[in-house]
Amino acid sequence: MVSVFLILTMFAGMAMASSSSGSSKKDDSSSDSKVTSDKDNDTEDTTKKETEETTTTETTPEDNGTVEIIESGYSIGKLLNSPYCYWGVVYKNTSTTHSYNFTKINVTAYDKDGDVIATDSQTMSLIRPGETIAFGDGAFDLNDEKPDKVEFEIDPGDEDSIFGALTEAGGVAVSELELSQVKDKTKKKGYPVFTGKITNNSENDTSLVAISVILKKDGKIVGGTVSYVRDLNAGSTKAFEVKSLHKFKYDSFEVYAYDWL
């Protein structure tokens, strides 16, 4: 929070001096932080009154928000007898004013000596101010090695890009997508399967919505999967099914839906 104090001191005449100080107020009706300084200046002399011009200063502090990973995790499995790293990430746009497009998630696996074993990346869709979304379908070949550690980084991408501004105006916000009747249909020792319904509560049609499932074991992300619903028009509801081709060991799951612009 940036607070601005303006102190004006005025001397009027030889016999009398007065001073006034501004008060700082935060405007809670907006997502922007705004500090307004109001100043009242009344100076009176016994022989004359002088009116001094007063000013009101509005200051909008810089928004230091960006796109940040709030949760990430992985597990090691096999695909066609080769070791694979399965991963998932949950991230948030902490900005109150800016959207980001083409956000890129980067994943790197290292051996015990700190050398790179393999890498993976995923470019994401538009994320609006304050939104949280996830990607749970990451998987990459470890080149027959077992990693000592796996690190996650995120590149915010384009801030307020022309493409982002255009799609945001006609897109669907996360808060306008409603998930219902979500069920885990996975059979014992089977491949994960999730079903449910999604409703577009906005006034805009969307050609593609991503539904990403994050899988957890003991509170930690072990991977996930993703599917897409096409042509979800304004006010409509459609059924969905999300499947994984990997048999994860998990005890809980989270489902995220977002416009895939």
Residue pairs with C-beta under 8 A, 6 or more apart in sequence:
1 26
1 33
1 61
2 33
2 35
2 59
2 61
3 24
3 35
4 22
4 24
4 35
4 37
4 57
4 59
5 21
5 22
5 24
5 37
6 21
6 22
6 37
6 39
6 57
7 19
7 21
7 22
8 19
8 20
8 21
8 22
8 39
8 41
8 54
9 17
9 19
10 17
10 18
10 19
10 20
10 41
10 43
10 52
11 17
12 18
12 43
12 45
12 50
13 45
13 47
15 45
16 45
18 42
18 43
20 39
20 40
20 41
20 42
21 39
22 37
22 38
22 39
23 37
23 38
24 35
24 36
24 37
25 35
25 36
25 38
26 33
26 34
26 35
27 34
27 36
31 96
31 97
31 129
31 130
32 60
32 63
32 96
32 97
33 60
33 61
33 63
33 96
34 58
34 59
34 60
35 58
35 59
35 61
36 56
36 57
36 58
37 56
37 57
38 56
39 54
39 55
39 56
40 54
41 52
41 54
43 49
43 50
43 52
63 95
63 96
63 97
63 98
65 93
65 94
65 95
65 96
65 97
65 98
65 129
66 93
66 94
66 95
66 100
66 156
67 91
67 92
67 93
67 94
67 100
67 103
67 127
67 154
67 156
67 157
68 91
68 92
68 94
68 154
69 89
69 90
69 91
69 105
69 152
69 153
69 154
70 90
70 91
70 92
70 132
71 89
71 90
71 221
72 87
72 88
72 89
72 90
72 152
72 221
73 87
73 88
73 216
73 220
73 221
73 222
73 223
74 85
74 86
74 87
74 88
74 107
74 138
74 150
74 221
74 222
74 223
75 85
75 86
75 87
75 217
75 222
75 223
75 248
75 249
76 83
76 84
76 85
76 86
76 142
76 146
76 147
77 83
77 84
77 86
77 223
77 246
77 247
77 248
78 84
79 139
79 141
79 246
82 141
82 142
82 144
83 141
83 142
83 144
83 145
83 146
84 139
84 140
84 141
84 142
84 246
85 107
85 109
85 118
85 120
85 138
85 139
85 140
85 142
85 147
85 150
86 138
86 139
86 222
86 223
86 246
86 248
87 107
87 120
87 138
87 139
87 150
87 152
87 221
87 223
88 134
88 135
88 136
88 137
88 138
88 214
88 215
88 221
88 222
88 223
88 224
89 105
89 134
89 135
89 136
89 138
89 152
89 154
89 221
90 132
90 133
90 134
90 214
90 221
90 254
90 256
91 103
91 105
91 127
91 132
91 133
91 134
91 154
92 130
92 131
92 132
93 99
93 100
93 127
93 128
93 129
93 130
93 131
93 132
94 130
95 129
95 130
96 129
96 130
97 129
98 129
98 159
98 160
99 126
99 127
99 128
99 129
99 159
99 160
99 164
99 165
99 168
100 126
100 127
100 156
100 157
100 158
100 159
100 164
101 125
101 126
101 127
101 157
101 158
101 161
101 163
101 164
101 167
101 261
102 123
102 124
102 157
102 158
102 161
103 123
103 124
103 127
103 154
103 155
103 156
103 157
104 121
104 122
104 123
104 124
104 154
104 155
104 157
105 121
105 122
105 123
105 124
105 135
105 138
105 152
105 153
105 154
106 119
106 120
106 121
106 152
106 153
106 154
106 155
107 119
107 120
107 121
107 138
107 140
107 150
107 151
107 152
107 153
108 116
108 118
108 119
108 150
108 151
108 153
109 116
109 117
109 118
109 119
109 140
109 142
109 145
109 147
109 149
109 150
110 116
110 117
110 147
110 148
110 149
110 150
110 151
111 117
111 145
111 147
111 148
112 148
117 142
117 143
117 145
117 147
118 140
118 141
118 142
118 143
118 145
119 140
120 138
120 139
120 140
122 135
122 138
123 157
124 133
124 135
124 157
125 210
125 258
125 259
125 260
125 261
126 164
126 167
126 168
126 171
126 259
126 261
127 133
127 258
128 168
128 173
128 174
131 173
131 174
131 175
131 258
132 174
132 256
133 174
133 212
133 256
133 258
134 212
134 214
134 224
134 254
134 256
135 212
135 224
135 226
136 212
136 213
136 214
136 215
136 221
136 223
136 224
136 225
136 226
136 256
137 212
137 224
137 225
137 226
138 223
138 224
139 223
139 246
158 164
167 261
170 204
171 204
171 206
171 259
171 261
172 200
172 202
172 204
172 206
172 209
172 232
172 259
173 202
173 259
174 257
174 258
174 259
176 200
176 201
176 202
177 198
177 199
177 200
177 201
177 202
177 209
177 257
177 258
177 259
178 198
178 199
178 201
179 196
179 197
179 198
179 211
179 255
179 257
180 196
180 197
180 198
180 199
181 195
181 196
181 197
182 194
182 195
182 196
182 255
183 194
183 195
183 196
184 192
184 193
184 194
184 253
185 193
185 194
185 195
186 192
186 193
186 194
187 193
189 247
190 247
191 243
191 244
191 245
191 246
191 247
192 213
192 215
192 225
192 243
192 244
192 246
192 247
192 248
192 250
192 253
193 241
193 242
193 243
193 244
194 213
194 241
194 242
194 243
194 253
194 255
195 239
195 240
195 241
195 242
196 239
196 240
196 255
197 237
197 238
197 239
197 240
198 209
198 211
198 229
198 232
198 237
198 238
198 240
198 257
199 235
199 236
199 237
200 206
200 209
200 232
200 233
200 234
200 235
200 236
200 237
201 235
202 234
203 234
204 234
205 231
205 232
205 233
205 234
206 231
206 232
206 233
206 259
207 230
207 231
208 228
208 229
208 230
208 259
208 260
209 228
209 229
209 232
209 257
209 258
209 259
209 260
210 226
210 227
210 228
210 257
210 258
210 259
210 260
211 226
211 227
211 228
211 229
211 240
211 242
211 255
211 256
211 257
212 224
212 225
212 226
212 255
212 256
212 257
212 258
213 224
213 225
213 226
213 242
213 244
213 253
213 254
213 255
213 256
214 221
214 224
214 253
214 254
214 255
214 256
215 221
215 222
215 223
215 224
215 225
215 244
215 248
215 250
215 252
215 253
216 222
216 250
216 251
216 252
216 253
216 254
217 248
217 249
217 250
217 251
217 252
218 251
219 252
222 248
222 249
222 250
223 244
223 246
223 248
224 244
224 253
225 242
225 243
225 244
225 245
225 246
226 242
227 240
227 241
227 242
227 243
228 260
229 238
229 240
232 238
242 255
